[in-house]
Amino acid sequence: MENNDKKIDELIGVVKDLATKVDKNTSAIGELSVQTKENTSAIGELSVQTKENTSAIGELSVQTKENTSAIENLSVQTKDNTTDIRGLATGIDDLALMVKNGFDAVDHRFDVVEKDINALKKDVGILKTDVSDIKITLDGGVRRYEFDALGQRVEGLELKAKASN
């Protein structure tokens, strides 16, 4: 009987430890959910910035076309304005470089967000595995009421054995 009580107490300890692990994993899942929401917010901000940059690129494209047209008109009007035209061409090159740098920055931000999302997916996969292991462990254990029923059955048989002696 004492041996069964010790086993029952050991199983209770194991179940409590598993419950603590489940609580910790649930907390970690909550933190991952918060991080996912923050990353989703960052993605939304990047999307807005990308739309703004796209709009700026469109405006720059219109300005570039207007500048090109102005350059052609200036070239036709006089050869003396060649120096000014070169200055405008340099300005257009600077604008194009600024636009390129803007896109490079957005690409870098998306790479960082992708890495974070992949790390989150990996962590969630690990948590799913841990929860599955806990479920398997709990399913394989003997329940307390089964031990109690067995104990009562043994006591009943012992009483019958004494009575028949």
C-alpha positions in Angstrom: 0.0 0.0 0.0 2.8 2.4 1.0 4.6 1.6 -2.3 1.4 2.5 -4.3 1.1 5.8 -2.3 4.8 6.6 -3.2 4.1 5.9 -6.9 1.0 8.0 -6.8 2.9 10.9 -5.1 5.6 10.5 -7.8 3.0 10.6 -10.6 1.4 13.7 -9.0 4.8 15.4 -8.9 5.3 14.6 -12.6 1.9 15.9 -13.5 2.5 19.1 -11.6 5.9 19.5 -13.4 4.1 19.0 -16.8 1.5 21.5 -15.8 4.2 24.1 -15.0 5.8 23.4 -18.4 2.4 23.9 -20.1 2.0 27.2 -18.3 5.5 28.3 -19.4 4.8 27.3 -23.0 1.5 29.1 -23.0 3.3 32.2 -21.7 5.9 31.9 -24.5 3.1 31.4 -27.1 1.5 34.7 -25.8 4.9 36.5 -26.1 5.3 35.1 -29.7 1.8 36.4 -30.5 2.7 39.9 -29.2 5.9 39.8 -31.3 3.9 38.6 -34.3 1.5 41.5 -33.9 4.4 43.9 -33.6 6.0 42.5 -36.7 2.7 42.7 -38.6 2.5 46.4 -37.5 6.1 46.9 -38.8 5.1 45.2 -42.1 2.1 47.6 -42.4 4.4 50.6 -41.7 6.8 49.3 -44.4 3.9 48.9 -46.8 2.8 52.5 -46.2 6.4 53.7 -46.6 6.7 51.7 -49.8 3.5 53.2 -51.2 4.8 56.7 -50.2 8.2 55.9 -51.9 6.3 54.6 -55.0 4.3 57.9 -55.1 7.5 59.9 -54.8 9.1 57.8 -57.6 6.1 58.6 -59.8 6.4 62.3 -59.0 10.2 62.1 -59.6 9.5 60.4 -62.9 7.2 63.2 -64.0 9.7 65.8 -62.9 12.4 63.9 -64.7 10.4 63.9 -67.9 9.7 67.6 -67.5 13.4 68.3 -66.9 14.3 66.2 -69.9 11.9 68.2 -72.0 13.2 71.5 -70.6 16.8 70.3 -71.4 15.9 69.6 -75.0 14.3 73.0 -75.3 17.3 74.7 -73.8 19.6 72.8 -76.1 17.6 73.8 -79.2 17.5 77.5 -78.1 21.2 78.0 -77.5 24.5 76.3 -77.3 25.6 78.6 -74.5 23.2 77.0 -72.0 25.1 73.6 -72.3 26.6 74.1 -68.9 23.2 74.6 -67.3 21.9 71.4 -69.0 24.8 69.4 -67.6 23.9 70.7 -64.2 20.3 69.6 -64.6 21.5 66.1 -65.8 23.6 65.8 -62.7 20.6 66.8 -60.6 18.6 64.0 -62.3 21.3 61.5 -61.6 21.3 62.6 -57.9 17.5 62.1 -57.8 17.8 58.6 -59.4 20.5 57.7 -56.8 18.3 58.9 -54.0 15.4 56.8 -55.3 17.6 53.7 -55.6 18.9 54.2 -52.0 15.3 54.4 -50.8 14.4 51.1 -52.4 17.6 49.5 -51.0 16.6 50.6 -47.5 13.1 49.1 -47.9 14.5 45.8 -49.2 16.8 45.6 -46.2 13.8 46.1 -43.8 11.8 43.4 -45.6 14.7 41.0 -45.2 14.8 41.7 -41.5 11.1 41.2 -41.1 11.3 37.9 -43.1 14.0 36.6 -40.8 11.9 37.5 -37.7 8.9 35.7 -39.2 10.9 32.6 -40.0 12.3 32.6 -36.4 8.7 32.9 -35.1 7.5 30.0 -37.3 10.4 27.8 -36.0 9.6 28.7 -32.3 5.9 27.9 -32.8 6.9 24.6 -34.3 9.0 23.8 -31.3 6.2 24.7 -29.0 3.7 22.5 -30.9 6.2 19.6 -30.5 6.5 20.2 -26.7 2.7 20.4 -26.3 2.4 17.1 -28.2 5.0 15.5 -26.0 3.2 16.6 -22.9 -0.1 15.3 -24.2 1.5 11.9 -25.0 3.0 11.8 -21.5 -0.3 12.6 -19.8 -2.2 10.1 -22.0 0.2 7.3 -21.0 -0.1 7.9 -17.2 -2.4 6.0 -14.8 -5.1 8.2 -13.3 -5.5 8.6 -9.5 -9.1 7.2 -9.5 -7.8 4.0 -11.2 -5.3 3.5 -8.3 -8.0 4.2 -5.7 -10.3 1.6 -7.3 -7.5 -0.9 -7.4 -6.7 -0.2 -3.8 -10.3 -0.8 -2.8 -10.4 -4.0 -4.8 -7.2 -5.3 -3.0 -8.7 -4.5 0.4 -11.9 -6.3 -0.5 -9.9 -9.4 -1.6 -7.8 -9.3 1.6 -10.9 -9.2 3.8 -12.4 -12.1 1.9 -9.1 -14.0 2.3 -9.1 -13.4 6.0 -12.7 -14.4 6.3 -12.1 -17.7 4.5 -9.1 -18.6 6.8 
